[in-house]
Amino acid sequence: MKNRGKSDFRHSEAAHQFNVPKTTLQACINGQRSILTSNYEKSWLNDAESKVIVNGLIHSAQQGFPDMKIHLCEWVNAVIQEKLGDPSFHVGENWVNCWLEKWGKWLSTYWSTSLDTVHPRALNPEVIHDYFQKVQETLLKHKIDPDCLWSMDESSFTFGCACKTRVIGQTGNQVQHSQ
């Protein structure tokens, strides 16, 4: 009985020192999994798959084509459907919101800002250099022949919605431009 008292005292001290409830510490000592571990094991995507999606979202946002939550949902569904072999599987908006919260260190949502609103202020040497550097990287990465390049005049055209929408971009930006 004496040993149990000392053990309880040490557990209480350890729980206090690490600022966790004594019951949580005791559950861990007894081999019970934490909620964090349990939730990780039930996740539809592992960290490696999530990091690929995070990097893809950041890359497309940096190119001026940020994705919306609905596109993220479609992307995640495609990955999970392939993984499970179940074409009827789908996650909903709640799942996407929780996933974005989990990866909030790298991703944030923004209201898109059309480049038309900032176009006159955007013409400076750094922006032009950055644009041509990105074009060059894309041409080299995808081995695009220069004969396959086409140009447009100032009128351009829009792909989809031209209005303000909620988009996903890299955390730390003040604004997310959308082409």
C-alpha positions in Angstrom: 0.0 0.0 0.0 2.9 2.3 0.7 4.3 1.9 -2.8 1.0 2.8 -4.4 0.9 6.1 -2.4 4.3 7.1 -3.6 3.4 6.1 -7.2 0.2 8.2 -7.0 2.2 11.2 -5.6 4.8 10.9 -8.4 2.0 10.7 -11.0 0.3 13.8 -9.5 3.6 15.7 -9.5 4.4 14.6 -13.1 0.9 15.6 -14.3 1.2 18.9 -12.6 4.7 19.5 -14.1 3.5 18.8 -17.6 0.1 20.5 -17.1 -2.0 17.5 -18.0 -4.8 15.9 -16.0 -3.8 13.1 -13.8 -6.3 10.8 -15.5 -4.7 11.5 -18.9 -1.3 10.6 -17.5 -2.7 7.4 -15.9 -4.4 6.4 -19.2 -1.1 6.9 -21.0 0.7 4.8 -18.4 -1.9 2.1 -18.8 -1.3 2.0 -22.6 -4.4 3.8 -23.8 -4.0 5.8 -27.0 -4.4 9.6 -26.9 -7.2 11.2 -28.8 -4.6 12.8 -31.1 -3.1 9.4 -32.0 -6.5 7.8 -32.4 -7.7 10.6 -34.7 -4.5 10.5 -36.8 -5.0 6.8 -37.4 -8.6 7.4 -38.6 -7.6 10.2 -40.9 -8.6 9.8 -44.6 -5.2 11.3 -45.7 -1.8 10.6 -44.3 0.7 13.4 -43.8 2.6 12.6 -47.0 -0.6 12.8 -49.1 -1.7 16.0 -47.3 1.7 17.6 -47.9 1.5 16.9 -51.7 -1.9 18.7 -51.7 -0.6 21.6 -49.6 2.3 22.1 -52.0 0.0 21.9 -55.0 -2.4 24.5 -53.5 0.5 26.8 -52.7 2.0 26.4 -56.2 -1.2 27.1 -58.1 -1.9 30.2 -55.8 1.6 31.5 -56.5 0.9 31.2 -60.3 -2.2 33.3 -59.9 -4.7 30.4 -60.0 -5.7 29.8 -56.4 -8.1 27.0 -55.7 -11.4 27.2 -53.9 -12.7 24.8 -51.2 -14.9 23.0 -53.8 -11.8 22.2 -55.9 -9.9 21.1 -52.8 -12.9 18.8 -52.0 -12.8 17.3 -55.5 -9.0 16.8 -55.3 -9.2 15.1 -51.9 -12.1 12.9 -53.1 -10.2 11.8 -56.1 -7.2 10.8 -53.9 -9.3 9.0 -51.4 -11.5 7.3 -54.0 -8.3 6.0 -55.7 -6.9 4.9 -52.4 -10.1 3.0 -51.2 -11.2 1.9 -54.7 -14.6 3.3 -53.9 -15.8 5.9 -56.6 -18.8 6.8 -54.5 -16.8 8.1 -51.5 -16.7 11.8 -50.9 -15.8 14.2 -48.1 -17.9 17.3 -47.4 -17.2 20.9 -46.7 -16.9 20.3 -42.9 -14.1 17.8 -43.6 -12.3 20.4 -45.8 -12.7 23.1 -43.2 -11.1 20.8 -40.5 -8.3 19.8 -42.9 -7.6 23.5 -43.7 -7.5 24.2 -40.0 -5.1 21.4 -39.4 -2.8 22.7 -42.1 -3.3 26.3 -41.2 0.4 26.8 -40.6 0.8 26.6 -44.4 -2.6 27.5 -45.8 -5.1 30.2 -45.3 -8.3 31.3 -47.1 -8.5 34.8 -48.7 -10.9 36.8 -50.7 -9.5 36.8 -54.2 -8.4 40.1 -55.7 -8.6 40.4 -59.5 -5.4 41.4 -61.1 -7.4 44.0 -63.1 -7.8 46.0 -59.9 -4.0 46.1 -59.3 -2.8 45.8 -62.9 -1.7 49.5 -63.3 0.3 49.4 -60.0 1.8 46.0 -60.8 4.0 46.9 -63.7 7.5 47.2 -62.1 10.8 45.4 -62.8 10.5 42.9 -60.0 7.0 41.7 -61.0 8.0 41.5 -64.7 11.2 39.5 -63.8 9.2 37.2 -61.5 6.6 36.6 -64.3 9.2 35.7 -66.9 11.1 33.5 -64.4 7.9 31.5 -63.7 7.2 31.1 -67.4 10.8 29.9 -68.0 10.5 27.4 -65.1 7.2 26.1 -66.4 8.6 25.7 -70.0 11.6 23.8 -68.7 9.7 21.7 -66.2 7.1 20.5 -68.7 9.4 20.5 -71.7 7.1 22.9 -73.7 8.3 23.7 -77.2 8.4 27.5 -77.8 6.4 27.0 -80.9 3.5 25.9 -78.7 3.2 29.3 -77.0 0.3 31.5 -77.9 -0.2 35.2 -76.9 -3.2 37.3 -76.1 -3.9 41.0 -76.2 -5.0 43.1 -73.3 -8.6 42.0 -73.4 -7.7 38.4 -72.4 -10.5 36.1 -71.3 -11.6 34.6 -68.0 -11.7 30.9 -66.9 -14.8 30.6 -64.8 -15.9 33.2 -62.3 -14.6 36.7 -62.5 -16.1 37.8 -59.2 -14.6 37.8 -55.7 -14.4 34.3 -54.3 -13.0 32.7 -51.2 -9.7 31.0 -52.3 -6.9 29.1 -50.7 -3.3 30.4 -50.6 -0.1 30.3 -48.6 -0.4 31.6 -45.0 1.2 35.0 -44.5 0.0 36.7 -47.6 -1.9 39.9 -47.3 -3.9 39.3 -50.4 -4.3 36.5 -53.0 -4.4 37.6 -56.6 -6.4 35.6 -59.0 -6.0 35.7 -62.8 
